[in-house]
Amino acid sequence: MRDIHDNLNPVKPGIGYATDNTAIVSGIVDVQGFDALEFLIATGTIADADATATVLIEHGDAANLSDAAAVADADLLGTEVLAAFTFALDLGCRKIGYTGTKRYVRCTVTPANNSVTAFPVAIVPVLGLPKLSPTANPPV
């Protein structure tokens, strides 16, 4: 078995339990010191039978992402459409990778048609390919 433990750094998750169509947003991820970023999106049991979710990846050079812009498809591994999901993805996962050149990145999952109080989603950004390893444990 190969080791990925010392080469991954999960950071700044966004965890939400939407009761309406409020977006769930990851923390702003600083990619400095790493050459890879993947967003893992996990769902709980989604109660609303017609709810859907869209995914948006944004990046910028300002630490607070005041300059946030949508990431071009060419700078993504997978697509935002493939990372999106419907109510049918109970206890499921999606992933989308970032290959752009900006320093700060975030992921937003926005539900639609969610009129029931159960839309649990977790967004976990995972940095990889560190310039220095092993990465800290617990992660920082």
Phi and psi in radians as a Rosetta constraint file:
Dihedral C 1 N 2 CA 2 C 2 CIRCULARHARMONIC -1.610 0.35
Dihedral N 2 CA 2 C 2 N 3 CIRCULARHARMONIC 2.714 0.35
Dihedral C 2 N 3 CA 3 C 3 CIRCULARHARMONIC -1.632 0.35
Dihedral N 3 CA 3 C 3 N 4 CIRCULARHARMONIC 2.093 0.35
Dihedral C 3 N 4 CA 4 C 4 CIRCULARHARMONIC -1.943 0.35
Dihedral N 4 CA 4 C 4 N 5 CIRCULARHARMONIC -0.197 0.35
Dihedral C 4 N 5 CA 5 C 5 CIRCULARHARMONIC -0.927 0.35
Dihedral N 5 CA 5 C 5 N 6 CIRCULARHARMONIC -0.783 0.35
Dihedral C 5 N 6 CA 6 C 6 CIRCULARHARMONIC -1.448 0.35
Dihedral N 6 CA 6 C 6 N 7 CIRCULARHARMONIC 0.019 0.35
Dihedral C 6 N 7 CA 7 C 7 CIRCULARHARMONIC -2.122 0.35
Dihedral N 7 CA 7 C 7 N 8 CIRCULARHARMONIC 0.198 0.35
Dihedral C 7 N 8 CA 8 C 8 CIRCULARHARMONIC -2.132 0.35
Dihedral N 8 CA 8 C 8 N 9 CIRCULARHARMONIC 2.611 0.35
Dihedral C 8 N 9 CA 9 C 9 CIRCULARHARMONIC -2.508 0.35
Dihedral N 9 CA 9 C 9 N 10 CIRCULARHARMONIC 1.663 0.35
Dihedral C 9 N 10 CA 10 C 10 CIRCULARHARMONIC -1.283 0.35
Dihedral N 10 CA 10 C 10 N 11 CIRCULARHARMONIC 2.394 0.35
Dihedral C 10 N 11 CA 11 C 11 CIRCULARHARMONIC -2.471 0.35
Dihedral N 11 CA 11 C 11 N 12 CIRCULARHARMONIC 2.713 0.35
Dihedral C 11 N 12 CA 12 C 12 CIRCULARHARMONIC 0.638 0.35
Dihedral N 12 CA 12 C 12 N 13 CIRCULARHARMONIC 1.141 0.35
Dihedral C 12 N 13 CA 13 C 13 CIRCULARHARMONIC -1.222 0.35
Dihedral N 13 CA 13 C 13 N 14 CIRCULARHARMONIC 2.739 0.35
Dihedral C 13 N 14 CA 14 C 14 CIRCULARHARMONIC -1.967 0.35
Dihedral N 14 CA 14 C 14 N 15 CIRCULARHARMONIC 2.116 0.35
Dihedral C 14 N 15 CA 15 C 15 CIRCULARHARMONIC -2.202 0.35
Dihedral N 15 CA 15 C 15 N 16 CIRCULARHARMONIC 2.239 0.35
Dihedral C 15 N 16 CA 16 C 16 CIRCULARHARMONIC -2.503 0.35
Dihedral N 16 CA 16 C 16 N 17 CIRCULARHARMONIC 2.727 0.35
Dihedral C 16 N 17 CA 17 C 17 CIRCULARHARMONIC -2.295 0.35
Dihedral N 17 CA 17 C 17 N 18 CIRCULARHARMONIC 1.363 0.35
Dihedral C 17 N 18 CA 18 C 18 CIRCULARHARMONIC -1.163 0.35
Dihedral N 18 CA 18 C 18 N 19 CIRCULARHARMONIC 2.381 0.35
Dihedral C 18 N 19 CA 19 C 19 CIRCULARHARMONIC -1.889 0.35
Dihedral N 19 CA 19 C 19 N 20 CIRCULARHARMONIC 0.065 0.35
Dihedral C 19 N 20 CA 20 C 20 CIRCULARHARMONIC -2.677 0.35
Dihedral N 20 CA 20 C 20 N 21 CIRCULARHARMONIC -2.494 0.35
Dihedral C 20 N 21 CA 21 C 21 CIRCULARHARMONIC -1.795 0.35
Dihedral N 21 CA 21 C 21 N 22 CIRCULARHARMONIC 0.497 0.35
Dihedral C 21 N 22 CA 22 C 22 CIRCULARHARMONIC -1.274 0.35
Dihedral N 22 CA 22 C 22 N 23 CIRCULARHARMONIC 2.324 0.35
Dihedral C 22 N 23 CA 23 C 23 CIRCULARHARMONIC -1.181 0.35
Dihedral N 23 CA 23 C 23 N 24 CIRCULARHARMONIC 2.599 0.35
Dihedral C 23 N 24 CA 24 C 24 CIRCULARHARMONIC -1.937 0.35
Dihedral N 24 CA 24 C 24 N 25 CIRCULARHARMONIC 2.196 0.35
Dihedral C 24 N 25 CA 25 C 25 CIRCULARHARMONIC -2.177 0.35
Dihedral N 25 CA 25 C 25 N 26 CIRCULARHARMONIC 2.354 0.35
Dihedral C 25 N 26 CA 26 C 26 CIRCULARHARMONIC -1.243 0.35
Dihedral N 26 CA 26 C 26 N 27 CIRCULARHARMONIC 2.923 0.35
Dihedral C 26 N 27 CA 27 C 27 CIRCULARHARMONIC -1.193 0.35
Dihedral N 27 CA 27 C 27 N 28 CIRCULARHARMONIC 2.884 0.35
Dihedral C 27 N 28 CA 28 C 28 CIRCULARHARMONIC -1.358 0.35
Dihedral N 28 CA 28 C 28 N 29 CIRCULARHARMONIC 2.177 0.35
Dihedral C 28 N 29 CA 29 C 29 CIRCULARHARMONIC -1.721 0.35
Dihedral N 29 CA 29 C 29 N 30 CIRCULARHARMONIC 2.198 0.35
Dihedral C 29 N 30 CA 30 C 30 CIRCULARHARMONIC -1.606 0.35
Dihedral N 30 CA 30 C 30 N 31 CIRCULARHARMONIC 2.005 0.35
Dihedral C 30 N 31 CA 31 C 31 CIRCULARHARMONIC -1.539 0.35
Dihedral N 31 CA 31 C 31 N 32 CIRCULARHARMONIC 0.027 0.35
Dihedral C 31 N 32 CA 32 C 32 CIRCULARHARMONIC -1.008 0.35
Dihedral N 32 CA 32 C 32 N 33 CIRCULARHARMONIC 2.306 0.35
Dihedral C 32 N 33 CA 33 C 33 CIRCULARHARMONIC 1.600 0.35
Dihedral N 33 CA 33 C 33 N 34 CIRCULARHARMONIC -0.017 0.35
Dihedral C 33 N 34 CA 34 C 34 CIRCULARHARMONIC -2.310 0.35
Dihedral N 34 CA 34 C 34 N 35 CIRCULARHARMONIC 2.638 0.35
Dihedral C 34 N 35 CA 35 C 35 CIRCULARHARMONIC -1.922 0.35
Dihedral N 35 CA 35 C 35 N 36 CIRCULARHARMONIC 0.150 0.35
Dihedral C 35 N 36 CA 36 C 36 CIRCULARHARMONIC -2.611 0.35
Dihedral N 36 CA 36 C 36 N 37 CIRCULARHARMONIC 2.550 0.35
Dihedral C 36 N 37 CA 37 C 37 CIRCULARHARMONIC -2.507 0.35
Dihedral N 37 CA 37 C 37 N 38 CIRCULARHARMONIC 2.228 0.35
Dihedral C 37 N 38 CA 38 C 38 CIRCULARHARMONIC -2.223 0.35
Dihedral N 38 CA 38 C 38 N 39 CIRCULARHARMONIC 2.376 0.35
Dihedral C 38 N 39 CA 39 C 39 CIRCULARHARMONIC -1.782 0.35
Dihedral N 39 CA 39 C 39 N 40 CIRCULARHARMONIC 2.177 0.35
Dihedral C 39 N 40 CA 40 C 40 CIRCULARHARMONIC -1.767 0.35
Dihedral N 40 CA 40 C 40 N 41 CIRCULARHARMONIC 2.274 0.35
Dihedral C 40 N 41 CA 41 C 41 CIRCULARHARMONIC -2.069 0.35
Dihedral N 41 CA 41 C 41 N 42 CIRCULARHARMONIC 2.065 0.35
Dihedral C 41 N 42 CA 42 C 42 CIRCULARHARMONIC -2.055 0.35
Dihedral N 42 CA 42 C 42 N 43 CIRCULARHARMONIC 2.466 0.35
Dihedral C 42 N 43 CA 43 C 43 CIRCULARHARMONIC -1.987 0.35
Dihedral N 43 CA 43 C 43 N 44 CIRCULARHARMONIC 2.679 0.35
Dihedral C 43 N 44 CA 44 C 44 CIRCULARHARMONIC -1.656 0.35
Dihedral N 44 CA 44 C 44 N 45 CIRCULARHARMONIC -2.654 0.35
Dihedral C 44 N 45 CA 45 C 45 CIRCULARHARMONIC -1.469 0.35
Dihedral N 45 CA 45 C 45 N 46 CIRCULARHARMONIC 2.067 0.35
Dihedral C 45 N 46 CA 46 C 46 CIRCULARHARMONIC -1.629 0.35
Dihedral N 46 CA 46 C 46 N 47 CIRCULARHARMONIC 2.027 0.35
Dihedral C 46 N 47 CA 47 C 47 CIRCULARHARMONIC -1.376 0.35
Dihedral N 47 CA 47 C 47 N 48 CIRCULARHARMONIC -0.589 0.35
Dihedral C 47 N 48 CA 48 C 48 CIRCULARHARMONIC -1.315 0.35
Dihedral N 48 CA 48 C 48 N 49 CIRCULARHARMONIC 2.186 0.35
Dihedral C 48 N 49 CA 49 C 49 CIRCULARHARMONIC -1.376 0.35
Dihedral N 49 CA 49 C 49 N 50 CIRCULARHARMONIC 0.027 0.35
Dihedral C 49 N 50 CA 50 C 50 CIRCULARHARMONIC -2.339 0.35
Dihedral N 50 CA 50 C 50 N 51 CIRCULARHARMONIC 0.224 0.35
Dihedral C 50 N 51 CA 51 C 51 CIRCULARHARMONIC -1.220 0.35
Dihedral N 51 CA 51 C 51 N 52 CIRCULARHARMONIC 2.549 0.35
Dihedral C 51 N 52 CA 52 C 52 CIRCULARHARMONIC -2.329 0.35
Dihedral N 52 CA 52 C 52 N 53 CIRCULARHARMONIC 2.917 0.35
Dihedral C 52 N 53 CA 53 C 53 CIRCULARHARMONIC -2.464 0.35
Dihedral N 53 CA 53 C 53 N 54 CIRCULARHARMONIC 2.403 0.35
Dihedral C 53 N 54 CA 54 C 54 CIRCULARHARMONIC -1.875 0.35
Dihedral N 54 CA 54 C 54 N 55 CIRCULARHARMONIC 2.745 0.35
Dihedral C 54 N 55 CA 55 C 55 CIRCULARHARMONIC -2.130 0.35
Dihedral N 55 CA 55 C 55 N 56 CIRCULARHARMONIC 2.401 0.35
Dihedral C 55 N 56 CA 56 C 56 CIRCULARHARMONIC -2.312 0.35
Dihedral N 56 CA 56 C 56 N 57 CIRCULARHARMONIC 2.254 0.35
Dihedral C 56 N 57 CA 57 C 57 CIRCULARHARMONIC -1.905 0.35
Dihedral N 57 CA 57 C 57 N 58 CIRCULARHARMONIC 2.244 0.35
Dihedral C 57 N 58 CA 58 C 58 CIRCULARHARMONIC -2.179 0.35
Dihedral N 58 CA 58 C 58 N 59 CIRCULARHARMONIC 2.663 0.35
Dihedral C 58 N 59 CA 59 C 59 CIRCULARHARMONIC -2.522 0.35
Dihedral N 59 CA 59 C 59 N 60 CIRCULARHARMONIC 2.895 0.35
Dihedral C 59 N 60 CA 60 C 60 CIRCULARHARMONIC -3.062 0.35
Dihedral N 60 CA 60 C 60 N 61 CIRCULARHARMONIC -3.125 0.35
Dihedral C 60 N 61 CA 61 C 61 CIRCULARHARMONIC -1.801 0.35
Dihedral N 61 CA 61 C 61 N 62 CIRCULARHARMONIC -0.228 0.35
Dihedral C 61 N 62 CA 62 C 62 CIRCULARHARMONIC -1.504 0.35
Dihedral N 62 CA 62 C 62 N 63 CIRCULARHARMONIC 2.376 0.35
Dihedral C 62 N 63 CA 63 C 63 CIRCULARHARMONIC -1.045 0.35
Dihedral N 63 CA 63 C 63 N 64 CIRCULARHARMONIC -0.489 0.35
Dihedral C 63 N 64 CA 64 C 64 CIRCULARHARMONIC -1.675 0.35
Dihedral N 64 CA 64 C 64 N 65 CIRCULARHARMONIC 0.104 0.35
Dihedral C 64 N 65 CA 65 C 65 CIRCULARHARMONIC 0.960 0.35
Dihedral N 65 CA 65 C 65 N 66 CIRCULARHARMONIC 0.588 0.35
Dihedral C 65 N 66 CA 66 C 66 CIRCULARHARMONIC -1.140 0.35
Dihedral N 66 CA 66 C 66 N 67 CIRCULARHARMONIC -0.281 0.35
Dihedral C 66 N 67 CA 67 C 67 CIRCULARHARMONIC -1.829 0.35
Dihedral N 67 CA 67 C 67 N 68 CIRCULARHARMONIC 0.380 0.35
Dihedral C 67 N 68 CA 68 C 68 CIRCULARHARMONIC -0.961 0.35
Dihedral N 68 CA 68 C 68 N 69 CIRCULARHARMONIC 2.374 0.35
Dihedral C 68 N 69 CA 69 C 69 CIRCULARHARMONIC -2.397 0.35
Dihedral N 69 CA 69 C 69 N 70 CIRCULARHARMONIC 2.583 0.35
Dihedral C 69 N 70 CA 70 C 70 CIRCULARHARMONIC -1.082 0.35
Dihedral N 70 CA 70 C 70 N 71 CIRCULARHARMONIC 2.442 0.35
Dihedral C 70 N 71 CA 71 C 71 CIRCULARHARMONIC -1.364 0.35
Dihedral N 71 CA 71 C 71 N 72 CIRCULARHARMONIC 2.343 0.35
Dihedral C 71 N 72 CA 72 C 72 CIRCULARHARMONIC -1.165 0.35
Dihedral N 72 CA 72 C 72 N 73 CIRCULARHARMONIC 2.576 0.35
Dihedral C 72 N 73 CA 73 C 73 CIRCULARHARMONIC -0.966 0.35
Dihedral N 73 CA 73 C 73 N 74 CIRCULARHARMONIC -0.556 0.35
Dihedral C 73 N 74 CA 74 C 74 CIRCULARHARMONIC -1.128 0.35
Dihedral N 74 CA 74 C 74 N 75 CIRCULARHARMONIC -0.355 0.35
Dihedral C 74 N 75 CA 75 C 75 CIRCULARHARMONIC -1.761 0.35
Dihedral N 75 CA 75 C 75 N 76 CIRCULARHARMONIC 0.290 0.35
Dihedral C 75 N 76 CA 76 C 76 CIRCULARHARMONIC -2.116 0.35
Dihedral N 76 CA 76 C 76 N 77 CIRCULARHARMONIC 2.559 0.35
Dihedral C 76 N 77 CA 77 C 77 CIRCULARHARMONIC -1.772 0.35
Dihedral N 77 CA 77 C 77 N 78 CIRCULARHARMONIC 2.016 0.35
Dihedral C 77 N 78 CA 78 C 78 CIRCULARHARMONIC 1.490 0.35
Dihedral N 78 CA 78 C 78 N 79 CIRCULARHARMONIC -3.057 0.35
Dihedral C 78 N 79 CA 79 C 79 CIRCULARHARMONIC -2.281 0.35
Dihedral N 79 CA 79 C 79 N 80 CIRCULARHARMONIC 2.833 0.35
Dihedral C 79 N 80 CA 80 C 80 CIRCULARHARMONIC -1.130 0.35
Dihedral N 80 CA 80 C 80 N 81 CIRCULARHARMONIC -0.537 0.35
Dihedral C 80 N 81 CA 81 C 81 CIRCULARHARMONIC -1.158 0.35
Dihedral N 81 CA 81 C 81 N 82 CIRCULARHARMONIC -0.749 0.35
Dihedral C 81 N 82 CA 82 C 82 CIRCULARHARMONIC -1.182 0.35
Dihedral N 82 CA 82 C 82 N 83 CIRCULARHARMONIC -0.502 0.35
Dihedral C 82 N 83 CA 83 C 83 CIRCULARHARMONIC -1.411 0.35
Dihedral N 83 CA 83 C 83 N 84 CIRCULARHARMONIC -0.322 0.35
Dihedral C 83 N 84 CA 84 C 84 CIRCULARHARMONIC -1.202 0.35
Dihedral N 84 CA 84 C 84 N 85 CIRCULARHARMONIC 2.885 0.35
Dihedral C 84 N 85 CA 85 C 85 CIRCULARHARMONIC -2.720 0.35
Dihedral N 85 CA 85 C 85 N 86 CIRCULARHARMONIC 2.981 0.35
Dihedral C 85 N 86 CA 86 C 86 CIRCULARHARMONIC -2.070 0.35
Dihedral N 86 CA 86 C 86 N 87 CIRCULARHARMONIC 3.128 0.35
Dihedral C 86 N 87 CA 87 C 87 CIRCULARHARMONIC -0.959 0.35
Dihedral N 87 CA 87 C 87 N 88 CIRCULARHARMONIC -0.368 0.35
Dihedral C 87 N 88 CA 88 C 88 CIRCULARHARMONIC -1.267 0.35
Dihedral N 88 CA 88 C 88 N 89 CIRCULARHARMONIC -0.194 0.35
Dihedral C 88 N 89 CA 89 C 89 CIRCULARHARMONIC -1.586 0.35
Dihedral N 89 CA 89 C 89 N 90 CIRCULARHARMONIC 1.012 0.35
Dihedral C 89 N 90 CA 90 C 90 CIRCULARHARMONIC -1.223 0.35
Dihedral N 90 CA 90 C 90 N 91 CIRCULARHARMONIC 2.322 0.35
Dihedral C 90 N 91 CA 91 C 91 CIRCULARHARMONIC 0.897 0.35
Dihedral N 91 CA 91 C 91 N 92 CIRCULARHARMONIC 0.828 0.35
Dihedral C 91 N 92 CA 92 C 92 CIRCULARHARMONIC -2.102 0.35
Dihedral N 92 CA 92 C 92 N 93 CIRCULARHARMONIC 3.074 0.35
Dihedral C 92 N 93 CA 93 C 93 CIRCULARHARMONIC -2.365 0.35
Dihedral N 93 CA 93 C 93 N 94 CIRCULARHARMONIC 2.626 0.35
Dihedral C 93 N 94 CA 94 C 94 CIRCULARHARMONIC -2.349 0.35
Dihedral N 94 CA 94 C 94 N 95 CIRCULARHARMONIC 2.835 0.35
Dihedral C 94 N 95 CA 95 C 95 CIRCULARHARMONIC -2.535 0.35
Dihedral N 95 CA 95 C 95 N 96 CIRCULARHARMONIC 2.664 0.35
Dihedral C 95 N 96 CA 96 C 96 CIRCULARHARMONIC -2.673 0.35
Dihedral N 96 CA 96 C 96 N 97 CIRCULARHARMONIC 2.323 0.35
Dihedral C 96 N 97 CA 97 C 97 CIRCULARHARMONIC -1.850 0.35
Dihedral N 97 CA 97 C 97 N 98 CIRCULARHARMONIC 2.713 0.35
Dihedral C 97 N 98 CA 98 C 98 CIRCULARHARMONIC -2.051 0.35
Dihedral N 98 CA 98 C 98 N 99 CIRCULARHARMONIC 2.287 0.35
Dihedral C 98 N 99 CA 99 C 99 CIRCULARHARMONIC -2.195 0.35
Dihedral N 99 CA 99 C 99 N 100 CIRCULARHARMONIC 0.206 0.35
Dihedral C 99 N 100 CA 100 C 100 CIRCULARHARMONIC -1.254 0.35
Dihedral N 100 CA 100 C 100 N 101 CIRCULARHARMONIC -3.058 0.35
Dihedral C 100 N 101 CA 101 C 101 CIRCULARHARMONIC -1.929 0.35
Dihedral N 101 CA 101 C 101 N 102 CIRCULARHARMONIC 0.006 0.35
Dihedral C 101 N 102 CA 102 C 102 CIRCULARHARMONIC -1.355 0.35
Dihedral N 102 CA 102 C 102 N 103 CIRCULARHARMONIC 2.722 0.35
Dihedral C 102 N 103 CA 103 C 103 CIRCULARHARMONIC -1.446 0.35
Dihedral N 103 CA 103 C 103 N 104 CIRCULARHARMONIC -0.538 0.35
Dihedral C 103 N 104 CA 104 C 104 CIRCULARHARMONIC -2.080 0.35
Dihedral N 104 CA 104 C 104 N 105 CIRCULARHARMONIC 2.391 0.35
Dihedral C 104 N 105 CA 105 C 105 CIRCULARHARMONIC -2.489 0.35
Dihedral N 105 CA 105 C 105 N 106 CIRCULARHARMONIC 2.594 0.35
Dihedral C 105 N 106 CA 106 C 106 CIRCULARHARMONIC -2.559 0.35
Dihedral N 106 CA 106 C 106 N 107 CIRCULARHARMONIC 2.839 0.35
Dihedral C 106 N 107 CA 107 C 107 CIRCULARHARMONIC -2.156 0.35
Dihedral N 107 CA 107 C 107 N 108 CIRCULARHARMONIC 2.401 0.35
Dihedral C 107 N 108 CA 108 C 108 CIRCULARHARMONIC -2.182 0.35
Dihedral N 108 CA 108 C 108 N 109 CIRCULARHARMONIC 2.312 0.35
Dihedral C 108 N 109 CA 109 C 109 CIRCULARHARMONIC -1.974 0.35
Dihedral N 109 CA 109 C 109 N 110 CIRCULARHARMONIC 2.135 0.35
Dihedral C 109 N 110 CA 110 C 110 CIRCULARHARMONIC -2.064 0.35
Dihedral N 110 CA 110 C 110 N 111 CIRCULARHARMONIC 2.030 0.35
Dihedral C 110 N 111 CA 111 C 111 CIRCULARHARMONIC -1.338 0.35
Dihedral N 111 CA 111 C 111 N 112 CIRCULARHARMONIC 2.710 0.35
Dihedral C 111 N 112 CA 112 C 112 CIRCULARHARMONIC -2.386 0.35
Dihedral N 112 CA 112 C 112 N 113 CIRCULARHARMONIC 2.643 0.35
Dihedral C 112 N 113 CA 113 C 113 CIRCULARHARMONIC 1.047 0.35
Dihedral N 113 CA 113 C 113 N 114 CIRCULARHARMONIC 0.455 0.35
Dihedral C 113 N 114 CA 114 C 114 CIRCULARHARMONIC -1.670 0.35
Dihedral N 114 CA 114 C 114 N 115 CIRCULARHARMONIC 1.752 0.35
Dihedral C 114 N 115 CA 115 C 115 CIRCULARHARMONIC -1.953 0.35
Dihedral N 115 CA 115 C 115 N 116 CIRCULARHARMONIC 0.087 0.35
Dihedral C 115 N 116 CA 116 C 116 CIRCULARHARMONIC -1.954 0.35
Dihedral N 116 CA 116 C 116 N 117 CIRCULARHARMONIC 2.743 0.35
Dihedral C 116 N 117 CA 117 C 117 CIRCULARHARMONIC -1.510 0.35
Dihedral N 117 CA 117 C 117 N 118 CIRCULARHARMONIC 0.674 0.35
Dihedral C 117 N 118 CA 118 C 118 CIRCULARHARMONIC -2.537 0.35
Dihedral N 118 CA 118 C 118 N 119 CIRCULARHARMONIC 1.581 0.35
Dihedral C 118 N 119 CA 119 C 119 CIRCULARHARMONIC -2.408 0.35
Dihedral N 119 CA 119 C 119 N 120 CIRCULARHARMONIC 1.261 0.35
Dihedral C 119 N 120 CA 120 C 120 CIRCULARHARMONIC -1.441 0.35
Dihedral N 120 CA 120 C 120 N 121 CIRCULARHARMONIC 2.224 0.35
Dihedral C 120 N 121 CA 121 C 121 CIRCULARHARMONIC -2.466 0.35
Dihedral N 121 CA 121 C 121 N 122 CIRCULARHARMONIC 2.441 0.35
Dihedral C 121 N 122 CA 122 C 122 CIRCULARHARMONIC -2.158 0.35
Dihedral N 122 CA 122 C 122 N 123 CIRCULARHARMONIC 2.328 0.35
Dihedral C 122 N 123 CA 123 C 123 CIRCULARHARMONIC -1.983 0.35
Dihedral N 123 CA 123 C 123 N 124 CIRCULARHARMONIC 2.076 0.35
Dihedral C 123 N 124 CA 124 C 124 CIRCULARHARMONIC -2.071 0.35
Dihedral N 124 CA 124 C 124 N 125 CIRCULARHARMONIC 1.893 0.35
Dihedral C 124 N 125 CA 125 C 125 CIRCULARHARMONIC -1.307 0.35
Dihedral N 125 CA 125 C 125 N 126 CIRCULARHARMONIC 2.330 0.35
Dihedral C 125 N 126 CA 126 C 126 CIRCULARHARMONIC -2.170 0.35
Dihedral N 126 CA 126 C 126 N 127 CIRCULARHARMONIC 2.004 0.35
Dihedral C 126 N 127 CA 127 C 127 CIRCULARHARMONIC -1.479 0.35
Dihedral N 127 CA 127 C 127 N 128 CIRCULARHARMONIC 2.504 0.35
Dihedral C 127 N 128 CA 128 C 128 CIRCULARHARMONIC -2.479 0.35
Dihedral N 128 CA 128 C 128 N 129 CIRCULARHARMONIC 3.094 0.35
Dihedral C 128 N 129 CA 129 C 129 CIRCULARHARMONIC 0.888 0.35
Dihedral N 129 CA 129 C 129 N 130 CIRCULARHARMONIC 1.060 0.35
Dihedral C 129 N 130 CA 130 C 130 CIRCULARHARMONIC -1.183 0.35
Dihedral N 130 CA 130 C 130 N 131 CIRCULARHARMONIC 2.589 0.35
Dihedral C 130 N 131 CA 131 C 131 CIRCULARHARMONIC -1.199 0.35
Dihedral N 131 CA 131 C 131 N 132 CIRCULARHARMONIC -0.540 0.35
Dihedral C 131 N 132 CA 132 C 132 CIRCULARHARMONIC -2.213 0.35
Dihedral N 132 CA 132 C 132 N 133 CIRCULARHARMONIC 2.290 0.35
Dihedral C 132 N 133 CA 133 C 133 CIRCULARHARMONIC -2.331 0.35
Dihedral N 133 CA 133 C 133 N 134 CIRCULARHARMONIC 2.767 0.35
Dihedral C 133 N 134 CA 134 C 134 CIRCULARHARMONIC -1.347 0.35
Dihedral N 134 CA 134 C 134 N 135 CIRCULARHARMONIC 2.742 0.35
Dihedral C 134 N 135 CA 135 C 135 CIRCULARHARMONIC -1.337 0.35
Dihedral N 135 CA 135 C 135 N 136 CIRCULARHARMONIC 2.796 0.35
Dihedral C 135 N 136 CA 136 C 136 CIRCULARHARMONIC -1.174 0.35
Dihedral N 136 CA 136 C 136 N 137 CIRCULARHARMONIC 2.570 0.35
Dihedral C 136 N 137 CA 137 C 137 CIRCULARHARMONIC -2.385 0.35
Dihedral N 137 CA 137 C 137 N 138 CIRCULARHARMONIC 1.977 0.35
Dihedral C 137 N 138 CA 138 C 138 CIRCULARHARMONIC -1.227 0.35
Dihedral N 138 CA 138 C 138 N 139 CIRCULARHARMONIC 2.757 0.35
Dihedral C 138 N 139 CA 139 C 139 CIRCULARHARMONIC -1.070 0.35
Dihedral N 139 CA 139 C 139 N 140 CIRCULARHARMONIC 2.716 0.35
